[in-house]
């Protein structure tokens, strides 16, 4: 699993996805990030994602994002874990 710091992220690289709940996302999120809660992302991945793109995934603590990256990679998606700290 590739890991980068948020300072290394550039929107030209791919979509930045916040996997927190909508409530947490509304309170605090990174500019240009879209919100797809973890459960939604995992259960609707085929409708929401394209296996030809790379997705940059983060959450406030890192655990949900790491889980998302691990699971999505098992299903053949390209992901990068983005750390906020």
Backbone as a ProteinNet text record, in pm:
[ID]
protein_1_A
[PRIMARY]
XXXXXXXXXXXXXXXXXXXXXXXXXXXXXXXXXXXXXXXXXXXXXXXXXXXXXXXXXXXXXXXXXXXXXXXXXXXXXXXXXXXXX
[TERTIARY]
84.6	0	89.1	66.6	142.5	82.9	170.2	127.8	196.1	117	174.2	117.6	182	133.9	45.2	-50.2	-143.4	-69	46.9	125	175.8	185.6	231.7	118.7	-5.1	-119.3	-139.6	-168.6	-200.1	-326.3	-428.1	-552.3	-532.4	-421.6	-394.9	-365.4	-332	-299.7	-422.4	-534.3	-656.3	-750.5	-864.7	-966.2	-921.3	-949.8	-923.2	-1055.5	-1058.9	-1182.8	-1168.5	-1262.4	-1272.1	-1373.7	-1332.3	-1421.2	-1491.2	-1486.6	-1558.4	-1708.9	-1787.5	-1931.8	-1957.8	-2076.2	-2112.6	-2101.4	-2140.4	-2136.7	-1993.8	-1902.1	-1762.1	-1702.8	-1734.9	-1687.6	-1733.3	-1858.4	-1911	-1840.1	-1794.1	-1724.7	-1583.1	-1516.5	-1377	-1338.1	-1289.9	-1238.4	-1134.4	-1058.7	-955.7	-1021.7	-975.5	-1028.1	-1015.7	-1112.4	-1118.2	-1149	-1170.7	-1203.6	-1353	-1385.3	-1525.1	-1550.4	-1673.8	-1708	-1780.8	-1721	-1788.1	-1761.3	-1861	-1840	-1789.6	-1708.7	-1643	-1737.9	-1849	-1941.2	-1995.7	-2030.6	-2080.8	-1974.1	-1853.3	-1742.5	-1718	-1718.4	-1690.4	-1804.2	-1927.8	-2041.1	-2088.9	-2053.7	-2095.8	-1976.2	-1863.4	-1739.5	-1752.2	-1822.5	-1832.6	-1913	-2004	-2084	-2010.2	-1923.7	-1860.3	-1719.2	-1649.2	-1507.7	-1479.1	-1364.8	-1318.5	-1181.5	-1163.1	-1036.2	-918.8	-944.9	-837.6	-786.9	-847.8	-807.6	-742.8	-666.6	-606.7	-683.1	-714.1	-790	-704.6	-709.8	-634.1	-733.3	-710.4	-810.7	-755.6	-839.5	-798.9	-918.9	-889.2	-986.8	-912.1	-982.9	-920.9	-813.3	-837	-740.7	-653.1	-693.6	-616.1	-663.7	-737.5	-779.7	-879.5	-983.3	-1085.1	-1023.7	-937.6	-874.4	-784.4	-712.2	-626.1	-710.2	-820.4	-911.5	-967.1	-1008.9	-1062.9	-959.2	-838.5	-732.2	-705	-695.4	-668.5	-778.1	-902.1	-1014.3	-1024.7	-1011.4	-1023.3	-911.8	-792	-681.5	-708.5	-772	-809.5	-901.8	-988.4	-1082.6	-1025.3	-897.8	-832.2	-830.7	-862.1	-858.6	-723	-681.7	-554.7	-582.6	-519.5	-541.1	-409.5	-416.9	-304.1	-360.9	-300.6	-340.5	-279.2	-363	-316.1	-323.5	-209.1	-202.7	-212.8	-291.8	-310.1	-200.3	-127.7	-23.4	111.1
-117.6	0	123.8	210.5	334.6	433.7	508.8	606	739.3	846.8	980.5	1070.7	1182.8	1285.9	1379.7	1439.8	1530.1	1642.5	1681.2	1787.7	1745.2	1615.4	1562.7	1547.7	1557.3	1536.9	1657.4	1626.4	1726.9	1678.5	1763.5	1720.7	1658.8	1689	1632.4	1482	1432.8	1291.3	1200.8	1249	1169	1222.9	1156.4	1200.9	1176.2	1275.5	1265.7	1233.5	1120.4	1074	1069.9	1136.4	1134.2	1025	924	811.6	824.2	941.7	965.8	976.2	976.6	996.5	1137.4	1157	1288	1397.2	1363.4	1460.7	1506.3	1412.4	1447.4	1522.9	1479.3	1548.4	1694.2	1718.6	1855.3	1943.5	1884.5	1959.8	1996.3	1903.2	1927.4	1835.1	1893.4	1813.4	1892.4	1822.2	1882.8	1942.1	2059.1	2120.8	2024.5	2025.2	1941.3	1794.6	1757.7	1618.4	1595.3	1473.7	1435.1	1337.9	1333.1	1246.1	1122.3	1007.7	879.4	798.2	788.9	713.9	572.3	521.4	392.3	282	265.3	156.6	171.3	292.1	318.5	286	329.3	306	156.8	81.6	-61.9	-139.6	-106.4	-183.2	-138.5	-17.2	31.8	65.2	4.6	36.2	25.3	-76.6	-95.4	15.3	77	187.7	321.1	333.3	462	478.4	368	374.8	309.5	347.6	293.8	231	107.9	38.5	97	187	250.3	379	419.9	543.8	510.5	606.4	592.7	684.2	632.7	707.8	732.6	854.3	898.5	906.5	826.7	807.1	848.1	923	965.6	967.3	976.4	1000.8	1073.4	1113.8	1192.6	1116	989.6	913.5	819.1	788	699.5	555.2	510.1	369.7	333.4	414.9	387	392.6	488.9	503	382.8	336.5	219.2	96.7	81.6	-30.9	-20.8	99.8	120.2	83.9	132.1	103.6	-46.5	-111.6	-255.5	-333.4	-303.4	-375.5	-345.5	-220.4	-185.1	-247.7	-254.5	-318.1	-466.6	-532.3	-673.1	-689.8	-591.2	-595.8	-537.6	-502.2	-459.4	-310.8	-228.8	-83.4	-29.2	80.3	144.5	254	241.4	338.4	386.6	501.6	558.2	607.3	566	612	749.2	845.1	981.5	1009.6	1043.3	1075	1225.5	1266.4	1409	1466.3	1381.8	1431.3	1381.1
0	0	0	-94.2	-100	0	65.5	166	137.1	140.9	126.9	235.9	256.4	346.9	267	331.6	263.2	191.3	240	175.4	37.8	15.2	-113.4	-214.5	-168.4	-257.1	-349.1	-473.4	-574.8	-646.1	-662	-727.6	-866.2	-931.4	-1063.2	-1055	-935.4	-917.4	-925.2	-874	-869.7	-764.2	-750.1	-654.5	-510.7	-427.2	-284.2	-215.8	-146.3	-84.1	67	134	280	315	390.5	421.1	556.8	615.8	741.1	714.2	821.3	807.6	754.7	701.9	647.7	754.6	877.2	986.9	1016.5	1023.3	1050.1	932	811.8	691.2	692	728.2	728.6	832.3	939.9	1044	1002.8	930.9	893.3	778.8	672.5	561.5	483.2	405	321.2	197.6	156.4	34.5	-82.4	-169.2	-289.9	-262.5	-137.1	-105.7	-124	-169.6	-174.8	-60.3	-14.9	96.9	47.3	74.2	52.1	178.8	268.2	392.2	364.1	455.5	438.2	393.7	463.4	431.2	289	251	116.6	13.4	39.3	-53.8	-74.5	33.1	21.9	-42.6	-9.7	-60.9	-199	-240.1	-371.3	-459.8	-432	-502.7	-654.7	-702.3	-846.8	-914.6	-841.7	-896	-885.8	-785.5	-755	-809.8	-830.2	-865.8	-1000.8	-1056.8	-1184.3	-1158.8	-1200.1	-1174.3	-1252.5	-1345.7	-1422.8	-1358.5	-1248.6	-1180.7	-1046.2	-995.3	-862.8	-767.9	-649.7	-550.2	-427.3	-379.2	-262.5	-147.4	-44.4	59.4	195.8	268.9	402.5	496.6	625	730	841.7	942	1048.1	1125	1156.8	1236.6	1156.5	1034.6	949.7	944.4	1046.1	1051.3	941.4	927.3	824.8	685.6	663	532	502.1	601	581.8	549.2	619.4	592	450.5	411.7	277.1	171.2	187.7	90.4	81.1	194.4	196.5	124.1	156.6	95.3	-54.4	-91.1	-232.7	-315.8	-260.4	-332.6	-354.5	-258.7	-275.1	-395.7	-417.1	-529.1	-658.6	-658.3	-780.9	-809.2	-709.9	-727.4	-684.4	-746.8	-712.3	-609.6	-494	-388.3	-328.5	-266.9	-193	-60.3	49.3	181.5	205.1	240.1	263	412.5	471.1	613.8	632.6	730.5	755.3	843.3	916	1007	965.6
[MASK]
+++++++++++++++++++++++++++++++++++++++++++++++++++++++++++++++++++++++++++++++++++++

